[in-house]
């Protein structure tokens, strides 16, 4: 319906209203009325209203409370995502409820989302970068509105690369760089661990050191390392390696039943490891079995890194924690005087180190390397491939020599 208004605050304007019928229930839908300056615009608006209705847009649902609908959206996803991922979504749901309160879906605008982002950063005094919490919040919100796109909202109020639109370049913080071990440091760490194992006969003290030793060769995710079993050791293509299909979560204190971003039952073969490492693990298996028998315990799952310091955890098939692995690494680095120089140094540094070494190996197949590390090729290159410290020094010397040679020729 198009009608010229003759009284009230919209006098002189043209009222545009449609009364569509719900195709399922047969009931009339409430559709927002609009006012425009002239009849020509009124006709265009009316046509657009009917077009929106025909494409499934439901303006009436836009009156629902955003925070409540977002929580429903998270609840529907609960069975399809991991507990750790679900926790981050629930954190977003609580944050949106606290900030947006009773704000309706159709009241969420890009400006309001920008205000929320700035408010969060200011109140929490946090950094701004693509891995920060606020970045995850905005991704969650954008995904929610994607599910409404063309049905309840015409345009997503959270734009792509929202942080770059909401903040100045000077507002961004450089992400803390991950420490990458040099080949010499890797050798020192491995030699120290082997020396400790030869001197230390107390079996529980082997667990953390062996975990770091295996991680230094494989660079697997820590959750995958915690779930490693003796049966995962395989001899394939004339080399020793591990074939894994599970991971552990310290957050839920249980096994995930799958590898990250892979369906249950899907396995992955890791990079080859030295035969000496396998022999050491086979020796440890015998020591572990004898130790557990002496304490009336049993390793029913065959976990390599079973927590032997706690009999209850051992009985419950609980591995050593990520915190415990990192604490052991800190002690080792302190003994070897390996300093991070303000870079992030943890067991995860081995993953970055292995990927960097793979990337800097001549004639290396990047697809093969990415598969062994459990990532897509794009993610492998973008996230994990860093600059090898030794290669960095070699290139610096090469460039300096080249510069000096050019100067000499110029003279």
C-alpha positions, 0 to 999 in steps of 0.5 A: 500500500502506498499512501500520502500522509496528510497529518502528523509528523510525517505529513507530506511524505508517502507511507509504504506498507506491505502485508505479506502472508506467511507461506507456512502458517497462512498468517499475515506478517508484520512488516516495518512501515517506511516513509519516503519523500515522493511517490516515485521512491514509494513505488521503488520501496514497495517493490523492494519490500515484496522482493525481500519477502519473496527471497525469504527475508523475515523483517519481523525476526529482526525484533528478537534480542540479539544476545538471546538469539546468539546464545541459541546459535551457539547452543545449536553448534555445541554438538558439532565443535570441540569443547575448547572451541565451544568455550570461546563461543560461550565467552563471546555469548556472555560478552555480548549479553553484558554489552548489548543487553536487550538490543534487538537484531535490527538495531545492530549496526556497523557503527554499534559493532565498532563502538563495542570493539573500541569499548572492549579494547579500552576497558580490557587494555588489550592489544589489537591484532588478528589473534587477539580476543576481540578479533575472535569476538568479531568473527563469531558475530559475523558468522552469526549474522551470516546465518541471517543474511537474506532472511532477517538482515539484508547486510551483515553489520560486521564487515570482513576484516573488521579490525582494519576498518574499526582501528587505525594502523597505529592502534595495532600491536605486533604479535609476539614472535614465537621462538625458533630453536637453532640446530645447535640448540636442538642438539644441546637439548636432545643431548642433555635429555639423553644424558639425564635419562642415562643418569636418572633411574627413577622412571616417572622422571623420564616422562617429561624429558621423553615428551620434549625429546619426541616433540623436538623431532616431530613438532606435533601439537601438544595435545597430540603428543599427550595422546601418543601411544606405543602402538602409534610407532610405525616403520614405513618407507624404510623409516621410523615415525608415528601414525596418530589419530587422537589428541588430548585436551587439558581443558576437558581432561579427556581425549578428543577422539580425533585430530584437529580439524579432522573427522574421527578415525582419520589418521596422520603420519608424522615426519620421520624420526631417528631409530635411536629415538624409537629404541629409547621409547621401546626401552621406556615401555619396558621400564614403564610396564615394570614400574606400573606392575610394582605399584599395582597399576596398568596402562590400559591404553598404552599411553607413552606419556602417562602421568606416573607421578600421580597414581590416580591419574595413571589409573585414569589414563591421564597423560602429563599436562601441557603445563608440566611439559612447558615447566620441564622445557623451561628448566632445560633451557635455563640449564643450557642458557637458552634465552628467548629474548622476549619471544614466546618460548614453550614446547610449541616452539618446536612445532614452529622450528620443525616447520621452518626447517622443513620450509628451508630444506632444499627440494622439499615438497611443501604439500608433503610437509604440510600434510605431516604437520597436519595443516593445509598448504596455505596455513602451513606457509602463512602461520608456521613458516618463519625465518630459520636463524642460521639461514638468516645469518647466512643470508646476512653474510652473503648480502654483506659480502656482496655489498663489500664486493660491489664497493670494491669494484666501484673504487 
